[in-house]
Amino acid sequence: MGMDGNGDEGAPPPRARRKRAEPTPVQRAIGLLSRREHSRRELTRKLKVRGVEDDAAKAAVGRLAHDGWQDDARFAESLVRSRSASGYGPLHIRAELGTHGLDRDAVAAAMDTFDGDWAANARDLVRRRYGTEALADIAARRKAADLLARRGFDVDTIRSATRYDPDDAE
């Protein structure tokens, strides 16, 4: 209200907003990379979805890869760490890495960075979901085996993780 209490008399005019400059493809890509690692393919696709021309997107991602901002090996290692910690097995993780356009050697190198034990991960997932006593029941073991198969564990790991051992019950 103005000085006389009846409106905007005497109030300064509203300030005009300065229009922010459209971010460059490199700036957009850095914004995406600041949140999490991305593969080259994924970063290029996300830039194109945001309206960046194909050649400009590829050039921006190439520049960032050259400067060390984007690295497929670092992305792959991060994905292996993240997915394995979330209870996913090697088959699932390998397949997901393949969807990011990584070649066989890059996938193998990333999988080699896993320093845990897939069987222990599978057992931990089963224990968290079903408990140790529940595995005495054949139906519960089947459910646990189905879960592990969906999560990308191999048959031997599934058998080992769902085997009921009464001496192992806590």
N, C-alpha and C positions, 0 to 999 in steps of 0.2 A: 504494500500500500504506500501511496505517496504521503506527503506531509499533511495533507488535509484529511487523510483517512478515507478517501473515496475513489480508489483506483490506482493507476500506475503513473499518475502525474508526477513528473520530476524524477522518475526512475530512469536509470540509464538504459539505452536501447540494448536488446539482446545481442551478444557477440556472435558474429558469424563463425561457424565452425570451419576450420581449414580442412579441406578434403585430403585425406591421407593418400599418399602415392601408392599405386598398385605395386605389391611386392614382386620382385623379379623371380624367375624360376629358381634361381640358386637360393634366394631368401626363403621361398616356400619350402624347398627341400631341407634347408637347415632347420626350419621350424618343425618339420616332421621328424628329423633325426634327433632333435633335442628331446623328444618324448621317449623314443626307443630306437634301437637299431632296426634298419630296414635292408632288405636285399636290393640289388640294383633293379631287378625286375619290378619288385613291389614299389619302390620309390618312383620309378618312371611311370608306372601305371597310376599311382596316386596323383602325380603332377598332371597327367593327362586328364584325369577325372576333374581336376580343379581348373581346367580350361587352358592348360599350357600345351602349345603345339608339340607334336611328336619330336621333331628335330631339336627344339629348344629344351624339352624335357631330357632327352638323351644327352645333350651337350652339358646341361646343368649337373646331371648325375655323374657323367664322366669327369667333369671338373672336380666335383666333390670327392670322387673316388681317388683321383690323382693327388688331391691335397690331403687325403687321409681322413676326411670326414665320414665317408662311406666306405665300408670294407666288407665284402661278402664273407670272408673267413671269420671276421669278428662277429658278424650277424649270425652265422651258422653256430659258432660256439655259444653265443648267448641263447639261441633257441634250444640247443641241446641241454644246457643248464636249466633253463626255465621249464621245459617240458618234462625233463626227468624228475625235477623237484615237484612237479605237479602230478606225478604218478603215471606218466606215459612211458611206454616201452620203446625199445629200439626200432621195431618195425614201423610204428606210427611216426616216430621222429624222422626216420629216413625218408618216409613217404612225404612228410610235410616239407622237408628240406628240398626234395625233388620238385615240389610245386613252385618253389622260389627261383627256379632256373639255375640251380647249382649243378655242376657236373659231378660225375661219380667220384672223382678224386677229391673234390671239395667236400662232398658229403662224407666220404670215408675219413678224411682228415678231421672234420668236425666231430664225428662219432668217436674217434680215437681220443678226443680231449676229455671224454667222460671218464672220470676216475672212480666212480662208484661201482656198485655191484647191482646188476639188473635183477638178480634173484632176490636180493635183500629189499630192493625197491618194491618188487611185486609182493613179497611177504608183508611188508609194512602196509601197503595199500589194502591188502586183504584183512589184516588185523584191525586197521582203522575202520574199515567198512563193516566187517562181520564179527570181529572178536575171535579169540582162539577157540573158545568152547563151541561156537556155532559151526565150526568145521567138522565136528563130530557127525553132523547131519549131512547125508549125501546130497540133499536138495540144496543146502547152503553151499556145499563145495561146488556144485554145478553153477550156481549163481556167481560165485567168486571166479570160477574159471571163465564164464562168459564175460564178466567185467574185464578180466585181464586180457582176454582175446580182443575185446573192443579197444582196449588201451594200447594194443600193439606189442604184447609180449609173446615170445615163441612158445611152442608146445612144451618143451622140457622145463622151461621156467614156470609155466602154468602148473604143470604136474607137481613140481617141487613146492610151489607156494601154496597149493591147495591140499597138499597131503596132510592128513590129520595125524599129529604126533602128540599123544597124551602127556608125554614127558616134557614137551615144549610148552604146554599150557601154563599160563602164569597164574 
